Amino acid sequence: MRRWGEAMERGRVYRRRPGAYAILWRRGELLLTFQAEPHPEVQLPGGGIDPGESPLGALHREVLEETGWTISGARRLGVYKRYAYMPDYDLWAEKVCQVWLARPVRRVGPPTEPGHAALWASPEVALDLLPNAGERDFLRKLLT
C-alpha cells in the first residue's frame, strides 16, 4: 500500500483509522468539502469508518454530512495510507484511506457536519486546492 505524507515517527503510538473518501464528479466539476477547523482546508468528502460500519456505508454517511448531497454509482479506486495527528480526537493515526469515485445525485440540504461547506470546482482547480498528496494522486490518475 502506498504511503503519502509524513513518515511514521519511531516511538510514537499510532491508532489505525480506516476511512472512505470520494471523488465526486458531476457535469465536469467535482464536489469537494471545505473544512474550517482546526485548519481551513479543502478536502475530498469522507472520513472515518465507524466500528461495525461498511466502507460504502461510511462513504454515503460522510458525504451527506460534509456536503449535504446523496451519491450513487460508487466504485472503489484504491487505497493509500498516511500518518497524521487528529486534533479532534487528540490522537496520532495511521489513516488507511479508501478512495472511491461516485456521482452526486441530489442535494438534501446544507452539510450537517459543523464547520463544513460544499464547494464545486473544476478538476484542475481541485488539484490546486487539495493539500493532501494522496487525494491529489488519485484525482490526477483519474484525469489521465
C-alpha positions in Angstrom: 0.0 0.0 0.0 1.4 3.4 -1.0 2.1 5.9 1.8 1.7 9.7 1.3 2.8 12.4 3.6 5.0 12.2 6.7 6.8 9.0 7.7 5.9 7.2 10.8 7.8 8.5 13.8 9.7 6.0 15.9 8.4 5.8 19.4 5.1 7.4 18.6 2.0 5.3 19.1 -0.4 5.4 16.2 -4.0 4.1 16.1 -5.2 2.5 12.9 -8.0 4.6 11.5 -9.7 3.3 8.3 -11.6 5.8 6.2 -13.5 6.3 3.0 -13.2 9.3 0.7 -14.9 10.2 -2.5 -14.0 11.9 -5.8 -17.5 13.2 -6.7 -17.8 14.0 -10.4 -20.9 15.7 -11.9 -21.1 17.7 -15.2 -17.4 18.2 -15.5 -17.0 19.5 -11.9 -16.0 18.0 -8.6 -17.9 18.3 -5.3 -15.5 19.0 -2.5 -15.8 20.0 1.1 -14.3 23.0 2.8 -13.4 22.3 6.5 -12.9 25.4 8.6 -11.4 23.8 11.7 -8.8 23.0 13.0 -7.1 24.5 9.9 -9.1 25.8 6.9 -8.6 23.4 4.0 -10.4 21.8 1.0 -10.8 18.0 1.1 -12.4 15.2 -0.7 -15.6 14.4 1.2 -15.2 11.5 3.5 -14.0 10.3 6.9 -13.6 7.5 9.4 -15.3 4.2 9.1 -17.1 3.5 12.4 -16.9 0.1 14.1 -19.4 -2.2 12.5 -19.9 0.1 9.5 -19.1 -0.9 6.0 -16.8 1.3 3.9 -19.6 2.1 1.5 -22.0 2.9 4.3 -19.4 5.2 5.8 -18.8 6.9 2.4 -22.5 7.6 2.0 -22.8 9.0 5.5 -19.7 11.1 5.4 -20.5 12.7 2.0 -24.0 13.6 3.2 -22.7 15.0 6.5 -19.9 17.1 4.8 -21.7 18.2 1.6 -25.5 17.7 2.1 -25.6 15.6 -1.1 -26.6 11.9 -1.7 -24.4 9.8 -4.0 -24.8 6.8 -6.3 -22.6 4.6 -8.5 -19.7 4.4 -6.1 -16.7 2.5 -7.4 -13.6 1.8 -5.3 -10.5 3.2 -6.9 -7.9 2.1 -4.4 -6.3 2.7 -1.0 -3.3 4.6 0.5 -2.1 5.4 4.0 -0.8 8.4 5.7 0.3 9.2 9.3 -1.4 12.3 10.8 -2.3 13.9 14.1 -6.1 14.2 14.5 -6.7 17.1 16.9 -10.5 16.4 17.1 -9.7 13.0 18.7 -6.3 14.0 20.3 -4.6 11.0 18.7 -1.9 10.1 16.2 -3.4 7.9 13.5 -2.3 5.6 10.8 -5.0 6.6 8.3 -5.9 3.9 5.8 -7.8 5.8 3.2 -10.1 4.1 0.6 -10.8 6.4 -2.3 -14.0 6.0 -4.3 -15.4 7.5 -7.4 -19.1 8.4 -7.2 -21.7 10.7 -8.7 -23.5 13.3 -6.6 -27.2 12.7 -7.2 -29.3 15.1 -5.0 -28.7 17.9 -2.6 -30.7 17.2 0.5 -29.7 20.3 2.4 -26.7 22.0 3.8 -23.9 20.0 5.4 -24.7 18.8 8.9 -21.0 18.4 9.9 -20.1 21.6 11.8 -17.6 23.8 10.0 -18.1 22.2 6.6 -19.3 23.7 3.4 -19.9 22.2 0.0 -17.7 23.5 -2.8 -17.8 22.9 -6.6 -14.6 23.1 -8.6 -13.2 22.1 -12.0 -10.7 19.2 -11.8 -7.8 21.5 -12.5 -8.7 23.9 -9.7 -9.4 20.9 -7.3 -5.8 19.7 -7.9 -4.6 23.1 -6.8 -6.9 23.2 -3.8 -6.3 19.8 -2.3 -3.4 19.8 0.2 -3.4 16.0 0.7 -0.9 14.4 -1.8 -2.7 11.1 -1.7 -6.0 12.7 -2.7 -4.3 14.6 -5.5 -2.6 11.5 -6.8 -5.9 9.6 -7.1 -7.5 12.6 -8.9 -4.5 13.1 -11.2 -4.6 9.4 -12.2 -8.4 9.6 -12.9 -7.8 12.6 -15.2 -5.2 10.9 -17.3 
